[in-house]
Amino acid sequence: MAKPRYCCGAGDVGKTLNAVVFQSSTASVASLAWAVAAAAFAHRNRSSDDATILYAAGYLGFPDLGKKGNLGGILVGITPYVIDNNGLTAARQDNDTPFYVEAFYRYPLTDNIAITPGLFVLFNPEGNSTNATQYVGVIRTTFTF
């Protein structure tokens, strides 16, 4: 496993942001994972009005899947959600972890055009398990010059 890289520290601008990234790859599998924790606070009173927001994701990519130049991939992640809030809006805290799964397959049509069909599935939208699971189909077209 690759050594984690820490990045993205931000100071006195209304938030503190810390991230960690893991990355690894071989000829047949590429992987990437990251996690971010953000502490947000109200400018008027940093000592009492704050919230902690978390999001993360992991990715597995399969280069040349099926044919040279193709790419299959799967992402699993947690969309940003409030895990702690003790300010004036303390009621705005997510009860359930919202997470998503994405699968895609990039297929080059020519040297300059690729088409990528995919599917996103969002579980516990808006941090609430009573919300219906959302399904989103997508077709991306990429032009390279």
Backbone as numpy.savetxt, mean C-alpha at the origin, in Angstrom:
# Nx Ny Nz CAx CAy CAz Cx Cy Cz
16.97 -12.71 3.28 16.11 -11.53 3.28 17.00 -10.30 3.28
16.59 -9.30 2.55 17.36 -8.07 2.44 17.28 -7.28 3.75
18.31 -6.49 4.00 18.35 -5.64 5.18 17.35 -4.50 5.01
16.58 -4.15 6.06 15.58 -3.09 5.91 16.24 -1.74 5.73
15.59 -0.88 4.95 16.01 0.51 4.79 14.99 1.37 5.51
15.46 2.30 6.30 14.58 3.22 7.00 14.63 4.55 6.27
13.49 5.16 6.08 13.48 6.41 5.33 12.36 7.32 5.80
12.35 8.44 5.21 11.19 9.32 5.22 10.85 9.92 6.57
11.80 10.20 7.43 11.50 10.87 8.69 11.14 12.32 8.43
10.01 12.77 8.94 9.61 14.17 8.79 9.37 14.73 10.19
9.76 15.94 10.39 9.71 16.51 11.74 8.52 17.39 12.00
8.78 18.61 12.40 7.79 19.52 12.96 6.91 20.16 11.88
6.17 19.38 11.15 5.29 19.90 10.11 3.87 19.36 10.27
3.48 19.06 11.47 2.13 18.55 11.70 2.04 17.04 11.70
3.16 16.38 11.42 3.14 14.92 11.42 4.56 14.41 11.62
4.67 13.20 12.06 5.93 12.49 12.09 5.72 11.22 11.30
6.60 10.95 10.35 6.42 9.82 9.45 7.66 8.95 9.50
7.48 7.68 9.77 8.58 6.73 9.77 8.20 5.55 8.90
9.15 5.12 8.08 8.87 4.02 7.15 10.02 3.03 7.18
9.71 1.78 6.90 10.71 0.74 6.75 10.39 -0.01 5.46
11.43 -0.34 4.70 11.25 -1.00 3.40 12.15 -2.22 3.33
11.61 -3.35 2.89 12.37 -4.56 2.62 12.26 -4.85 1.13
13.36 -5.21 0.50 13.32 -5.51 -0.92 14.25 -6.66 -1.22
13.81 -7.55 -2.10 14.61 -8.71 -2.47 14.18 -9.15 -3.86
15.09 -9.75 -4.63 14.68 -10.27 -5.92 15.63 -11.36 -6.39
15.09 -12.24 -7.21 15.86 -13.27 -7.89 15.45 -13.19 -9.36
15.96 -14.08 -10.16 15.60 -14.08 -11.58 14.13 -14.40 -11.79
13.51 -15.15 -10.88 12.14 -15.58 -11.10 11.11 -14.92 -10.17
11.55 -14.28 -9.08 10.62 -13.66 -8.15 11.22 -12.37 -7.62
10.42 -11.32 -7.61 10.82 -10.06 -6.99 9.86 -9.80 -5.83
10.37 -9.30 -4.72 9.50 -9.01 -3.58 9.84 -7.65 -3.01
8.84 -7.03 -2.43 9.00 -5.73 -1.82 7.96 -5.63 -0.72
8.34 -5.10 0.42 7.40 -4.89 1.51 7.74 -3.57 2.18
6.72 -2.85 2.63 6.96 -1.61 3.34 5.88 -1.39 4.38
6.23 -0.62 5.38 5.29 -0.26 6.43 5.56 1.18 6.82
4.51 1.93 7.10 4.63 3.32 7.49 3.74 3.57 8.69
4.28 4.26 9.67 3.49 4.73 10.81 3.61 6.24 10.83
2.50 6.92 10.86 2.49 8.38 10.86 1.79 8.85 12.13
2.40 9.81 12.80 1.78 10.43 13.96 1.38 11.84 13.54
0.10 12.11 13.55 -0.42 13.42 13.15 -0.88 14.16 14.39
-0.67 15.48 14.40 -1.12 16.27 15.55 -1.69 17.59 15.06
-2.56 18.16 15.89 -3.15 19.46 15.58 -2.12 20.53 15.87
-2.03 21.52 15.01 -1.04 22.58 15.18 -1.28 23.41 16.44
-2.52 23.52 16.86 -2.81 24.41 17.98 -2.38 23.83 19.32
-2.29 22.50 19.41 -1.96 21.92 20.71 -1.37 20.54 20.49
-0.10 20.45 20.22 0.53 19.18 19.88 0.53 18.17 21.01
0.33 18.59 22.22 0.45 17.65 23.34 -0.80 16.81 23.56
-1.97 17.23 23.04 -3.17 16.47 23.38 -3.97 15.99 22.17
-3.88 16.67 21.03 -4.68 16.29 19.87 -3.79 15.58 18.86
-3.73 14.26 18.95 -2.89 13.54 18.01 -3.54 12.22 17.62
-3.04 11.65 16.53 -3.56 10.39 16.02 -2.40 9.60 15.43
-2.52 8.29 15.46 -1.52 7.42 14.84 -2.19 6.70 13.67
-1.54 6.79 12.52 -2.07 6.23 11.28 -1.08 5.19 10.77
-1.56 4.05 10.35 -0.70 2.97 9.90 -1.11 2.51 8.51
-0.12 2.19 7.67 -0.39 1.50 6.41 0.84 0.71 6.02
0.61 -0.35 5.23 1.69 -1.26 4.87 1.27 -2.05 3.64
2.26 -2.67 2.99 1.95 -3.51 1.82 3.11 -4.47 1.56
2.80 -5.54 0.88 3.80 -6.49 0.43 3.49 -6.88 -1.01
4.52 -7.16 -1.79 4.37 -7.41 -3.22 5.23 -8.60 -3.62
4.69 -9.45 -4.45 5.45 -10.50 -5.11 5.25 -10.33 -6.61
6.35 -10.22 -7.33 6.28 -10.09 -8.79 6.96 -11.28 -9.44
6.43 -11.70 -10.56 6.94 -12.86 -11.26 7.31 -12.47 -12.69
8.56 -12.00 -12.89 8.99 -11.58 -14.22 8.99 -12.75 -15.20
8.67 -12.45 -16.44 8.68 -13.43 -17.53 7.72 -14.59 -17.27
6.63 -14.33 -16.56 5.64 -15.36 -16.27 4.89 -15.71 -17.56
5.04 -16.94 -18.01 4.37 -17.39 -19.22 5.14 -17.10 -20.50
5.82 -15.94 -20.54 6.55 -15.54 -21.75 7.52 -14.41 -21.38
8.64 -14.34 -22.03 9.62 -13.29 -21.75 8.99 -11.91 -21.94
9.17 -11.05 -20.96 8.62 -9.70 -21.00 7.32 -9.54 -20.23
6.64 -10.63 -19.91 5.41 -10.55 -19.12 5.77 -10.35 -17.65
4.78 -9.91 -16.88 4.97 -9.75 -15.43 3.66 -10.03 -14.74
3.66 -11.00 -13.84 2.51 -11.26 -12.99 2.83 -10.73 -11.61
1.83 -10.27 -10.89 2.10 -9.74 -9.56 0.91 -9.85 -8.63
1.23 -9.93 -7.35 0.22 -9.96 -6.29 0.67 -8.98 -5.21
-0.23 -8.10 -4.80 0.01 -7.16 -3.71 -1.01 -7.42 -2.62
-0.57 -7.36 -1.38 -1.46 -7.44 -0.23 -1.07 -6.29 0.68
-2.05 -5.53 1.13 -1.70 -4.38 1.94 -2.79 -3.93 2.88
-2.42 -2.99 3.71 -3.33 -2.34 4.65 -3.45 -0.90 4.19
-4.67 -0.45 3.88 -4.86 0.95 3.51 -4.70 1.82 4.75
-4.36 3.10 4.60 -4.17 3.95 5.78 -5.38 3.91 6.70
-5.11 3.69 7.97 -6.21 3.71 8.93 -5.72 4.20 10.28
-6.64 4.75 11.04 -6.34 5.35 12.33 -6.38 4.25 13.38
-5.22 4.02 14.02 -5.17 2.99 15.06 -5.28 3.59 16.46
-5.04 4.91 16.57 -5.17 5.58 17.87 -5.47 7.05 17.62
-6.44 7.59 18.35 -6.82 8.99 18.18 -7.31 9.51 19.53
-6.63 10.50 20.07 -7.06 11.02 21.37 -7.30 12.52 21.34
-7.65 13.06 20.17 -7.91 14.50 20.06 -9.38 14.80 20.11
-9.74 15.96 19.59 -11.14 16.40 19.59 -12.02 15.47 18.77
-11.43 14.79 17.80 -12.20 13.86 16.96 -11.88 12.42 17.35
-11.79 12.15 18.63 -11.41 10.81 19.10 -12.37 9.73 18.61
-13.60 10.11 18.30 -14.55 9.11 17.79 -14.13 8.59 16.43
-13.24 9.32 15.74 -12.82 8.89 14.40 -11.62 7.96 14.51
-11.90 6.75 14.88 -10.88 5.71 14.96 -11.45 4.48 14.29
-10.64 3.86 13.43 -11.13 2.69 12.70 -11.22 1.49 13.62
-12.35 0.80 13.56 -12.57 -0.38 14.40 -11.94 -1.64 13.82
-11.89 -1.71 12.50 -11.39 -2.91 11.82 -10.29 -2.51 10.85
-9.39 -3.42 10.59 -8.28 -3.15 9.68 -8.74 -3.26 8.23
-8.66 -2.16 7.46 -9.00 -2.25 6.05 -7.79 -2.78 5.27
-7.99 -3.80 4.49 -6.87 -4.32 3.70 -7.32 -4.66 2.30
-6.35 -4.82 1.41 -6.66 -5.05 0.01 -5.73 -6.10 -0.57
-6.19 -6.69 -1.65 -5.42 -7.65 -2.44 -5.52 -7.19 -3.89
-4.41 -7.16 -4.58 -4.41 -6.83 -6.00 -3.66 -7.92 -6.75
-4.19 -8.33 -7.87 -3.51 -9.26 -8.77 -3.51 -8.64 -10.16
-2.38 -8.77 -10.87 -2.30 -8.21 -12.22 -1.39 -9.06 -13.09
-1.51 -8.85 -14.39 -0.66 -9.57 -15.35 -0.35 -8.63 -16.51
0.89 -8.18 -16.60 1.30 -7.27 -17.68 1.75 -8.09 -18.89
1.15 -7.74 -20.04 1.45 -8.43 -21.28 1.87 -7.40 -22.33
3.12 -7.44 -22.79 3.54 -6.49 -23.82 2.95 -6.85 -25.19
2.27 -5.88 -25.80 1.73 -6.08 -27.14 2.80 -5.82 -28.20
3.60 -4.77 -27.96 4.72 -4.42 -28.83 5.88 -4.01 -27.93
6.97 -3.54 -28.51 8.09 -3.06 -27.70 7.71 -1.80 -26.93
6.68 -1.08 -27.36 6.31 0.19 -26.75 4.94 0.22 -26.10
4.17 -0.83 -26.22 2.81 -0.84 -25.66 2.60 -2.13 -24.87
2.11 -1.98 -23.65 1.78 -3.13 -22.81 0.37 -2.94 -22.25
-0.33 -4.03 -22.08 -1.65 -4.00 -21.47 -1.60 -4.82 -20.19
-2.25 -4.31 -19.14 -2.18 -4.96 -17.84 -3.57 -5.07 -17.23
-4.25 -6.20 -17.38 -5.50 -6.38 -16.65 -5.21 -6.70 -15.19
-6.12 -6.27 -14.32 -5.93 -6.53 -12.90 -7.23 -6.53 -12.14
-7.16 -6.95 -10.89 -8.32 -6.97 -10.00 -7.87 -6.53 -8.62
-8.61 -5.55 -8.04 -8.41 -5.12 -6.66 -9.59 -5.62 -5.83
-9.32 -6.08 -4.64 -10.38 -6.45 -3.70 -10.08 -5.73 -2.40
-11.03 -4.93 -1.92 -10.86 -4.15 -0.69 -11.78 -4.73 0.38
-11.17 -5.18 1.46 -11.91 -5.76 2.59 -12.02 -4.73 3.71
-13.12 -4.71 4.41 -13.37 -3.77 5.51 -13.18 -2.32 5.08
-13.84 -1.88 4.00 -13.67 -0.50 3.56 -13.98 0.50 4.68
-13.23 1.57 4.71 -13.36 2.63 5.71 -13.18 2.10 7.13
-12.44 1.00 7.28 -12.15 0.47 8.61 -13.36 -0.08 9.32
-14.31 -0.61 8.56 -15.55 -1.09 9.14 -15.94 -2.42 8.49
-15.93 -3.48 9.25 -16.21 -4.81 8.70 -17.66 -4.99 8.26
-18.56 -4.10 8.66 -19.95 -4.20 8.20 -20.12 -3.63 6.79
-19.13 -2.89 6.28 -19.18 -2.42 4.90 -18.89 -3.58 3.95
-19.56 -3.59 2.83 -19.41 -4.67 1.86 -18.01 -4.66 1.23
-17.49 -5.83 0.98 -16.22 -5.97 0.27 -16.37 -5.37 -1.12
-15.35 -4.62 -1.56 -15.40 -3.94 -2.85 -14.49 -4.66 -3.85
-14.97 -4.81 -5.09 -14.20 -5.44 -6.17 -14.05 -4.42 -7.29
-12.82 -4.25 -7.78 -12.57 -3.28 -8.85 -11.71 -3.96 -9.92
-12.24 -4.06 -11.12 -11.48 -4.56 -12.24 -10.83 -3.39 -12.96
-9.64 -3.59 -13.48 -8.93 -2.50 -14.14 -8.15 -3.04 -15.34
-8.05 -2.22 -16.36 -7.16 -2.54 -17.50 -6.29 -1.31 -17.72
-5.00 -1.50 -17.55 -4.04 -0.42 -17.76 -3.38 -0.61 -19.12
-3.12 0.50 -19.79 -2.33 0.47 -21.02 -1.11 1.35 -20.79
0.07 0.82 -21.05 1.30 1.56 -20.83 1.98 1.80 -22.17
2.32 3.06 -22.41 3.05 3.45 -23.61 4.44 3.90 -23.19
5.47 3.32 -23.74 6.85 3.72 -23.44 7.49 4.29 -24.68
8.28 5.34 -24.46 8.91 6.02 -25.59 10.41 6.06 -25.38
